[in-house]
Amino acid sequence: MGEQAAPPPVVPDDIDDLIRRLRAFRAVPVPDGHGWNRGVESGYVESLMDYWASEYDWRAQEERIRGLGWEFAGASPSLRVVHRPAREARATVLLLHGWPDSVLRFEKILPRLDDVNVVAPALPGFPFAAPVPEGGMSSVEMAAAVADAMSDLGYARYIVSAGDVGCDVAEALAAAHPDAVAALHLTDVSQYHFLVDPPEDLSPQEREYVRYGHRWQAAEGGYMHEQSTKPHTVAVGLGDSPAGLAAWILEKLRAWTDCNGDVESVFTRDELLTWVSVYWFGRCIGTSFTPYAAAGAKSWPKITTPTVFTVFAKDLVNAPRDFAERFFAVEQWTEYERGGHFAAWEQPDAYLSGITSAIDIATRQGDARATRP
């Protein structure tokens, strides 16, 4: 079952096509002297494209990825998930990734979650995902598909751990299926809470957070505006040019990690290119934009599921606790001085502590059912 469910091997013609495109890479002249201030540094991109064409070994990465433990689950639609049941599980943990990443966000913590059942879906429209008729899905639609998949796998109650788009899916899941979600572990409060119909009775700290959020959007949020308003236009260039795709994703991997300007202090070149390659070979950059284009106001009351937040200093726009408490039943709030947007990858120990806290809270409430019914 696992071999059949694993993402299919990339056909040799697709690898040959990628290398041909990389070798035909045409450097684009830009004004000198700006480094990374106006986006990716052109010299670094040229070097990375040369490495991708001449030294990077996709097959070595593919073999490892196909061995993560894949299954199909659910029927409307079926999702491809990494599923790792534990022999003696104390809980079930659902891991939800974001953009511009995939289930690979969790590779460093998967081996360490050996005492819980783990499910990590490839969200529809993202790398490794099983096809869906719509191509991609909104966060609310993904939440419904994930709930169906978890039920199909036999898990009636579970802890949800998420970041980025995954937080939107987790919130929608807890809102629609409070009977299934025993606890939440989140790294951020969705920016849509201040971008769409924000509360009016904000405290001074919350007002400063919202002002900072809008300043961040003006300086760094162009990708979100493009992906939410005209995603099909930008998808053409990114889906046809591996250099364009790499530049689009690389900028975020550098800017959103706690790397002090050196992205290769967080990712090796092979890791960087694997995160990009799964979008290239999966032909999914355009469909991964769907949660942005289909986003809307969160039309549900405050989530009553007990929630643990682990907040990392170099994440994008960190909300204060009082703002988070408007939308979630915050049981624990921990701020870390190190770590960025991809915390499960950057700071796996700290990230795992959040999952452990969520499990402990659910266990104290008699709510962390570990086995299938």
C-alpha positions as CSV (number, residue, x, y, z in Angstrom):
1,M,0.0,0.0,0.0
2,G,2.8,2.4,0.9
3,E,4.7,1.9,-2.3
4,Q,1.6,2.4,-4.4
5,A,0.7,5.5,-2.4
6,A,4.2,7.1,-2.6
7,P,4.6,9.9,-5.0
8,P,5.5,8.3,-8.4
9,P,9.1,8.6,-9.5
10,V,9.9,11.5,-11.8
11,V,10.2,10.3,-15.4
12,P,13.7,10.6,-16.9
13,D,12.4,13.0,-19.6
14,D,11.3,15.5,-17.0
15,I,14.8,15.5,-15.4
16,D,16.4,15.9,-18.8
17,D,14.1,18.8,-19.6
18,L,14.9,20.5,-16.3
19,I,18.7,20.2,-16.9
20,R,18.2,21.5,-20.5
21,R,16.3,24.6,-19.1
22,L,18.9,25.2,-16.4
23,R,21.8,25.0,-18.9
24,A,19.9,27.6,-21.1
25,F,19.5,29.9,-18.1
26,R,19.8,33.5,-19.2
27,A,21.0,35.9,-16.5
28,V,18.8,39.0,-16.3
29,P,20.6,42.4,-16.0
30,V,19.5,44.3,-12.9
31,P,21.0,47.5,-11.3
32,D,24.2,46.8,-9.3
33,G,24.8,47.5,-5.7
34,H,21.5,46.4,-4.1
35,G,22.4,42.8,-2.9
36,W,19.2,41.2,-1.6
37,N,17.4,44.5,-0.8
38,R,15.3,44.3,-4.0
39,G,14.8,40.6,-4.0
40,V,17.2,37.7,-4.9
41,E,20.9,38.5,-5.4
42,S,21.6,37.7,-9.1
43,G,25.0,36.3,-8.6
44,Y,23.7,33.8,-6.0
45,V,20.9,32.7,-8.4
46,E,23.4,32.1,-11.2
47,S,25.6,30.0,-8.9
48,L,22.6,28.0,-7.7
49,M,21.3,27.4,-11.2
50,D,24.7,26.0,-12.2
51,Y,24.8,23.7,-9.2
52,W,21.2,22.5,-9.9
53,A,22.2,21.6,-13.4
54,S,25.6,20.0,-12.8
55,E,25.8,18.7,-9.2
56,Y,22.3,18.3,-7.7
57,D,21.1,14.7,-7.5
58,W,17.3,14.5,-7.5
59,R,17.2,10.7,-7.4
60,A,18.9,10.6,-4.1
61,Q,16.3,13.0,-2.6
62,E,13.4,11.2,-4.3
63,E,14.3,7.8,-2.8
64,R,14.3,9.3,0.7
65,I,11.0,11.1,0.1
66,R,9.2,8.1,-1.4
67,G,10.2,6.2,1.7
68,L,8.5,8.5,4.2
69,G,5.5,6.2,4.6
70,W,2.7,7.3,2.3
71,E,-0.9,6.2,2.2
72,F,-4.1,7.4,0.5
73,A,-6.9,8.4,2.9
74,G,-10.4,9.9,2.5
75,A,-12.7,9.9,-0.5
76,S,-13.9,13.4,-1.2
77,P,-11.2,13.8,-2.4
78,S,-8.6,11.2,-1.5
79,L,-5.4,12.8,0.1
80,R,-1.9,11.5,-0.1
81,V,-0.6,11.5,3.5
82,V,2.6,10.5,5.4
83,H,1.2,8.1,8.0
84,R,3.3,6.7,10.8
85,P,1.4,4.7,13.4
86,A,3.2,4.1,16.6
87,R,3.4,0.7,18.3
88,E,2.3,2.1,21.6
89,A,0.9,5.6,20.9
90,R,0.1,8.1,23.6
91,A,-1.7,10.4,21.1
92,T,-2.3,11.1,17.5
93,V,-0.7,14.2,15.9
94,L,-1.8,15.8,12.6
95,L,0.9,18.0,11.0
96,L,-0.2,20.7,8.6
97,H,2.4,22.5,6.4
98,G,2.3,25.8,4.6
99,W,3.7,27.7,1.6
100,P,6.2,27.7,-0.1
101,D,7.0,24.3,1.5
102,S,5.5,20.8,1.8
103,V,5.5,17.9,4.2
104,L,9.3,18.2,4.0
105,R,8.9,21.0,6.5
106,F,8.5,18.3,9.1
107,E,11.3,15.9,8.0
108,K,13.5,16.8,11.1
109,I,10.8,16.0,13.6
110,L,9.2,12.9,12.0
111,P,11.8,10.5,13.4
112,R,11.4,11.9,16.9
113,L,7.6,11.5,17.0
114,D,8.0,7.7,17.7
115,D,5.5,7.6,20.6
116,V,2.5,9.1,18.7
117,N,0.6,8.3,15.6
118,V,1.6,10.9,13.0
119,V,-0.3,12.0,9.9
120,A,1.1,14.7,7.6
121,P,-1.1,15.3,4.6
122,A,0.2,16.8,1.4
123,L,-2.3,19.5,1.2
124,P,-4.3,19.7,-2.1
125,G,-2.5,21.7,-4.7
126,F,0.8,21.4,-3.0
127,P,3.8,19.1,-3.7
128,F,3.1,15.4,-3.5
129,A,-0.7,16.0,-3.3
130,A,-3.1,13.6,-4.9
131,P,-5.0,15.4,-7.7
132,V,-8.3,17.2,-6.9
133,P,-10.8,18.2,-9.6
134,E,-10.5,21.9,-8.7
135,G,-6.7,21.8,-8.9
136,G,-6.4,23.5,-5.6
137,M,-8.6,24.2,-2.5
138,S,-9.3,27.0,0.0
139,S,-8.2,26.4,3.6
140,V,-11.8,25.7,4.6
141,E,-12.1,23.1,1.8
142,M,-8.8,21.6,2.8
143,A,-10.0,21.3,6.4
144,A,-13.0,19.3,5.3
145,A,-10.8,17.0,3.2
146,V,-8.3,16.5,6.0
147,A,-11.1,15.7,8.5
148,D,-12.4,13.1,6.1
149,A,-9.0,11.6,5.7
150,M,-8.4,11.4,9.4
151,S,-11.8,9.6,9.9
152,D,-10.9,7.2,7.1
153,L,-7.6,6.4,8.8
154,G,-9.6,5.6,12.0
155,Y,-8.6,8.6,14.1
156,A,-11.6,10.1,15.9
157,R,-9.6,12.6,18.1
158,Y,-6.2,14.1,17.5
159,I,-3.9,17.1,18.2
160,V,-3.2,19.4,15.3
161,S,0.2,21.1,14.9
162,A,0.5,23.7,12.1
163,G,2.1,26.8,10.7
164,D,1.4,29.3,7.9
165,V,-1.4,28.1,5.6
166,G,-1.6,25.1,7.8
167,C,-2.7,27.4,10.7
168,D,-5.7,28.5,8.5
169,V,-6.5,24.9,7.8
170,A,-6.1,24.0,11.5
171,E,-8.4,26.8,12.6
172,A,-11.1,25.9,10.1
173,L,-10.8,22.2,11.1
174,A,-11.2,23.1,14.8
175,A,-14.1,25.3,14.0
176,A,-16.0,22.8,12.0
177,H,-14.9,19.6,13.9
178,P,-14.4,20.5,17.6
179,D,-15.3,16.9,18.4
180,A,-12.2,15.7,16.5
181,V,-9.6,18.3,17.5
182,A,-8.4,17.7,21.1
183,A,-5.8,20.5,21.1
184,L,-4.0,22.9,18.7
185,H,-0.4,23.7,18.5
186,L,0.2,26.8,16.3
187,T,3.2,29.0,15.4
188,D,1.2,32.0,14.2
189,V,-2.1,33.7,14.1
190,S,-3.4,34.0,10.6
191,Q,-2.8,37.5,9.2
192,Y,-6.3,37.4,7.7
193,H,-7.5,38.2,11.3
194,F,-6.2,41.8,10.9
195,L,-6.4,42.1,7.1
196,V,-10.1,41.2,6.9
197,D,-12.6,42.8,9.2
198,P,-10.3,43.3,12.2
199,P,-11.7,43.9,15.7
200,E,-12.4,47.6,16.5
201,D,-11.6,47.6,20.2
202,L,-7.9,47.0,20.0
203,S,-5.5,47.7,22.8
204,P,-2.5,49.9,22.2
205,Q,-0.3,46.8,21.9
206,E,-2.7,45.3,19.4
207,R,-2.9,48.5,17.4
208,E,0.9,48.6,17.1
209,Y,0.8,44.9,15.9
210,V,-1.8,45.8,13.2
211,R,0.3,48.8,12.2
212,Y,3.4,46.7,11.9
213,G,1.4,44.0,10.0
214,H,0.4,46.6,7.4
215,R,3.9,48.0,7.2
216,W,5.2,44.4,6.6
217,Q,2.5,43.8,4.0
218,A,3.6,47.0,2.2
219,A,7.3,46.1,2.3
220,E,7.2,42.3,2.0
221,G,3.7,41.2,1.1
222,G,3.8,41.7,-2.7
223,Y,3.9,38.0,-3.2
224,M,0.6,37.6,-1.2
225,H,-1.1,40.3,-3.1
226,E,-0.1,38.8,-6.5
227,Q,-1.0,35.3,-5.4
228,S,-4.4,36.3,-4.1
229,T,-5.4,38.6,-7.0
230,K,-3.7,37.4,-10.2
231,P,-2.3,34.0,-9.3
232,H,-2.7,32.6,-12.8
233,T,-0.5,35.3,-14.3
234,V,2.5,34.8,-12.1
235,A,2.1,31.0,-12.3
236,V,3.0,31.1,-16.0
237,G,6.5,32.4,-15.5
238,L,7.1,30.3,-12.4
239,G,5.8,27.2,-13.9
240,D,7.8,27.5,-17.1
241,S,11.1,28.7,-15.8
242,P,13.0,26.8,-13.1
243,A,15.1,29.9,-12.4
244,G,12.0,32.0,-11.9
245,L,10.5,29.4,-9.6
246,A,13.7,29.1,-7.6
247,A,14.0,32.9,-7.3
248,W,10.4,33.2,-6.1
249,I,10.8,30.5,-3.4
250,L,14.5,31.2,-2.5
251,E,13.7,34.8,-1.6
252,K,11.2,33.5,1.0
253,L,13.4,30.8,2.4
254,R,16.1,33.4,3.0
255,A,13.9,36.2,4.3
256,W,11.6,34.1,6.4
257,T,14.3,32.1,8.3
258,D,16.5,33.1,11.1
259,C,19.6,32.9,9.0
260,N,21.2,36.3,9.4
261,G,21.3,36.7,5.6
262,D,23.0,33.4,5.0
263,V,20.3,31.0,3.8
264,E,22.8,28.2,3.6
265,S,23.2,28.3,7.3
266,V,19.6,26.9,7.5
267,F,19.5,24.8,4.3
268,T,22.2,23.1,2.4
269,R,22.1,23.7,-1.3
270,D,20.7,20.2,-1.8
271,E,17.9,21.0,0.7
272,L,17.2,24.3,-0.9
273,L,16.9,22.8,-4.3
274,T,14.8,19.8,-3.1
275,W,12.2,22.2,-1.7
276,V,12.2,24.0,-5.0
277,S,12.3,20.8,-7.1
278,V,9.2,19.3,-5.5
279,Y,7.3,22.3,-6.8
280,W,8.9,22.0,-10.3
281,F,8.4,18.3,-10.8
282,G,5.0,18.4,-9.2
283,R,3.9,21.3,-11.5
284,C,2.0,22.7,-8.6
285,I,3.2,26.3,-8.0
286,G,0.0,27.6,-9.6
287,T,-2.4,25.4,-7.6
288,S,-0.5,26.1,-4.4
289,F,-1.7,29.7,-4.7
290,T,-5.3,28.7,-4.2
291,P,-5.5,29.3,-0.5
292,Y,-4.5,32.9,-1.1
293,A,-6.9,33.5,-4.0
294,A,-9.8,31.8,-2.2
295,A,-9.2,33.2,1.3
296,G,-11.9,35.1,3.1
297,A,-13.2,36.2,6.5
298,K,-13.2,33.5,9.1
299,S,-16.9,33.1,9.7
300,W,-16.9,31.3,12.9
301,P,-16.8,32.2,16.6
302,K,-13.8,32.0,18.9
303,I,-12.1,28.5,18.8
304,T,-12.7,26.8,22.2
305,T,-10.1,24.1,21.6
306,P,-7.2,24.4,24.0
307,T,-4.4,26.0,22.0
308,V,-0.6,26.1,22.5
309,F,1.4,28.8,20.7
310,T,5.1,28.6,20.1
311,V,6.1,32.0,18.7
312,F,9.5,32.4,16.9
313,A,11.2,35.8,16.9
314,K,12.0,35.9,13.1
315,D,8.6,34.7,11.9
316,L,6.7,37.1,9.7
317,V,4.2,39.1,11.7
318,N,4.0,37.8,15.3
319,A,0.7,38.7,17.1
320,P,0.7,39.5,20.8
321,R,-1.0,37.1,23.1
322,D,-4.0,39.3,23.8
323,F,-4.8,39.4,20.0
324,A,-4.5,35.6,19.8
325,E,-6.8,35.2,22.7
326,R,-9.6,37.0,20.8
327,F,-9.7,34.0,18.5
328,F,-8.3,31.0,20.4
329,A,-8.5,29.5,23.9
330,V,-4.8,30.0,24.6
331,E,-3.6,27.6,27.2
332,Q,0.2,28.2,26.8
333,W,2.2,30.9,25.1
334,T,6.0,30.6,24.6
335,E,8.2,33.0,22.8
336,Y,11.6,32.0,21.4
337,E,14.5,34.3,20.6
338,R,15.7,32.1,17.7
339,G,13.8,30.6,14.8
340,G,11.7,31.8,11.9
341,H,8.8,30.8,9.7
342,F,9.8,27.2,9.2
343,A,10.2,26.4,12.9
344,A,9.8,22.7,12.7
345,W,12.8,22.7,10.4
346,E,14.8,25.5,12.0
347,Q,14.2,24.8,15.7
348,P,13.0,21.2,15.9
349,D,13.5,21.0,19.7
350,A,11.4,24.0,20.4
351,Y,8.8,23.0,17.9
352,L,8.5,19.6,19.5
353,S,8.1,21.1,22.9
354,G,4.9,22.8,21.6
355,I,3.5,19.5,20.3
356,T,4.4,17.9,23.7
357,S,2.6,20.6,25.6
358,A,-0.5,20.2,23.4
359,I,-0.5,16.5,24.0
360,D,-0.1,17.0,27.8
361,I,-3.0,19.4,27.9
362,A,-5.2,17.1,25.9
363,T,-4.1,14.2,28.2
364,R,-4.9,16.1,31.4
365,Q,-8.4,16.7,30.0
366,G,-8.7,13.0,29.1
367,D,-8.9,13.9,25.5
368,A,-5.8,12.5,23.7
369,R,-7.1,9.3,22.3
370,A,-4.2,7.5,20.7
371,T,-5.7,4.4,19.1
372,R,-8.1,3.9,16.3
373,P,-11.7,3.1,17.4
